[in-house]
Amino acid sequence: MTLGENICRARKRKRLTQAELAEKMNVSFQAVSSWEREEYLPDTYNFIQLGRVLDVSLDWLAADHDQ
């Protein structure tokens, strides 16, 4: 799985919409959407925040779970 797929999977596990995740992270829902579609990648600060808000390790977010 890709980073975007992992963000989406973790967000759904927390039962958050893209808008709710965006609000918790103080970014736009378009930013969350673009990360999940991998149009853009989160910067370092937002990557760390994703781990905290979604309650997952950064290793898990970045890992390829298909292997």
Backbone as CSV, one residue per row, in Angstrom:
resi,resn,N_x,N_y,N_z,CA_x,CA_y,CA_z,C_x,C_y,C_z
1,MET,0.844,-1.188,0.000,0.000,0.000,0.000,0.881,1.239,0.000
2,THR,0.332,2.278,-0.554,1.066,3.531,-0.647,0.769,4.425,0.551
3,LEU,1.524,5.492,0.667,1.295,6.449,1.753,-0.141,6.968,1.710
4,GLY,-0.612,7.348,0.545,-1.977,7.855,0.426,-3.011,6.839,0.857
5,GLU,-2.815,5.597,0.451,-3.744,4.534,0.851,-3.698,4.317,2.363
6,ASN,-2.511,4.425,2.950,-2.381,4.250,4.392,-3.051,5.392,5.160
7,ILE,-2.921,6.608,4.653,-3.601,7.738,5.289,-5.108,7.503,5.256
8,CYS,-5.610,7.122,4.098,-7.043,6.873,3.944,-7.504,5.739,4.860
9,ARG,-6.771,4.673,4.908,-7.135,3.528,5.751,-7.178,3.923,7.225
10,ALA,-6.155,4.640,7.681,-6.100,5.049,9.086,-7.212,6.048,9.408
11,ARG,-7.498,6.949,8.478,-8.576,7.927,8.681,-9.916,7.219,8.829
12,LYS,-10.159,6.245,7.983,-11.420,5.516,8.042,-11.529,4.670,9.308
13,ARG,-10.409,4.128,9.776,-10.419,3.373,11.043,-10.844,4.259,12.200
14,LYS,-10.454,5.542,12.138,-10.830,6.500,13.183,-12.220,7.083,12.939
15,ARG,-12.861,6.622,11.845,-14.202,7.085,11.463,-14.243,8.600,11.290
16,LEU,-13.234,9.113,10.578,-13.161,10.539,10.284,-13.385,10.767,8.795
17,THR,-14.073,11.835,8.475,-14.144,12.257,7.085,-12.867,13.029,6.768
18,GLN,-12.652,13.285,5.491,-11.505,14.107,5.123,-11.627,15.481,5.767
19,ALA,-12.827,16.026,5.818,-13.038,17.348,6.414,-12.743,17.336,7.912
20,GLU,-13.146,16.276,8.598,-12.888,16.190,10.041,-11.395,16.062,10.322
21,LEU,-10.702,15.235,9.528,-9.255,15.108,9.704,-8.582,16.448,9.431
22,ALA,-9.010,17.108,8.379,-8.444,18.413,8.040,-8.618,19.407,9.181
23,GLU,-9.799,19.415,9.778,-10.061,20.330,10.889,-9.139,20.046,12.070
24,LYS,-8.955,18.779,12.399,-8.075,18.407,13.508,-6.619,18.811,13.238
25,MET,-6.252,18.836,11.956,-4.866,19.143,11.593,-4.675,20.599,11.181
26,ASN,-5.778,21.352,11.127,-5.724,22.756,10.733,-5.207,22.927,9.300
27,VAL,-5.698,22.062,8.413,-5.410,22.161,6.980,-6.750,22.082,6.253
28,SER,-6.740,22.300,4.960,-7.976,22.208,4.184,-8.289,20.744,3.876
29,PHE,-9.578,20.478,3.636,-9.927,19.102,3.259,-9.320,18.770,1.905
30,GLN,-9.065,19.786,1.079,-8.420,19.549,-0.204,-6.999,19.026,-0.012
31,ALA,-6.323,19.487,1.044,-4.970,18.996,1.340,-5.019,17.509,1.672
32,VAL,-5.960,17.128,2.528,-6.103,15.713,2.895,-6.419,14.890,1.651
33,SER,-7.329,15.378,0.848,-7.693,14.670,-0.378,-6.489,14.508,-1.296
34,SER,-5.698,15.547,-1.444,-4.527,15.466,-2.334,-3.473,14.511,-1.789
35,TRP,-3.355,14.401,-0.452,-2.419,13.428,0.128,-2.900,12.011,-0.161
36,GLU,-4.195,11.781,0.015,-4.737,10.439,-0.200,-4.647,10.029,-1.669
37,ARG,-4.784,10.986,-2.570,-4.668,10.693,-4.006,-3.220,10.776,-4.481
38,GLU,-2.335,11.163,-3.582,-0.897,11.293,-3.830,-0.565,12.297,-4.930
39,GLU,-1.377,13.337,-4.984,-1.038,14.463,-5.851,0.079,15.270,-5.198
40,TYR,0.015,15.333,-3.875,1.033,15.997,-3.069,1.304,15.113,-1.864
41,LEU,2.462,15.279,-1.270,2.781,14.575,-0.034,2.759,15.572,1.121
42,PRO,2.374,15.116,2.305,2.396,16.027,3.452,3.838,16.418,3.775
43,ASP,4.012,17.663,4.220,5.348,18.062,4.651,5.672,17.356,5.970
44,THR,6.875,17.535,6.437,7.329,16.813,7.635,6.433,17.083,8.834
45,TYR,6.086,18.333,9.055,5.227,18.679,10.194,3.885,17.963,10.088
46,ASN,3.255,18.031,8.925,1.949,17.399,8.750,2.033,15.881,8.784
47,PHE,3.134,15.314,8.326,3.328,13.870,8.407,3.340,13.431,9.869
48,ILE,4.059,14.165,10.699,4.109,13.861,12.137,2.725,14.026,12.759
49,GLN,2.027,15.102,12.378,0.685,15.334,12.898,-0.279,14.221,12.494
50,LEU,-0.149,13.725,11.271,-0.993,12.611,10.828,-0.834,11.417,11.758
51,GLY,0.399,11.093,12.096,0.641,9.984,13.014,-0.039,10.193,14.348
52,ARG,0.051,11.413,14.868,-0.556,11.719,16.168,-2.074,11.677,16.105
53,VAL,-2.650,12.353,15.124,-4.103,12.450,15.023,-4.721,11.091,14.702
54,LEU,-4.073,10.329,13.837,-4.614,9.029,13.437,-4.177,7.901,14.363
55,ASP,-3.312,8.219,15.326,-2.850,7.244,16.317,-2.173,6.041,15.663
56,VAL,-1.268,6.343,14.728,-0.459,5.308,14.087,0.994,5.773,14.073
57,SER,1.903,4.824,13.961,3.316,5.191,13.893,3.638,5.726,12.505
58,LEU,4.674,6.528,12.444,5.118,7.045,11.152,5.627,5.914,10.282
59,ASP,6.226,4.902,10.895,6.658,3.717,10.152,5.464,3.049,9.481
60,TRP,4.354,2.924,10.222,3.167,2.284,9.646,2.631,3.107,8.484
61,LEU,2.579,4.425,8.652,2.073,5.278,7.569,2.895,5.124,6.303
62,ALA,4.203,5.027,6.447,5.095,5.003,5.294,5.297,3.605,4.707
63,ALA,4.886,2.565,5.433,5.183,1.190,5.028,4.327,0.725,3.863
64,ASP,4.895,-0.184,3.081,4.165,-0.858,2.008,3.587,-2.131,2.611
65,HIS,2.299,-2.098,2.916,1.641,-3.223,3.598,1.281,-4.378,2.676
66,ASP,1.537,-4.224,1.372,1.250,-5.308,0.422,2.361,-6.334,0.357
67,GLN,3.500,-6.007,0.912,4.638,-6.946,0.813,4.565,-7.992,1.893
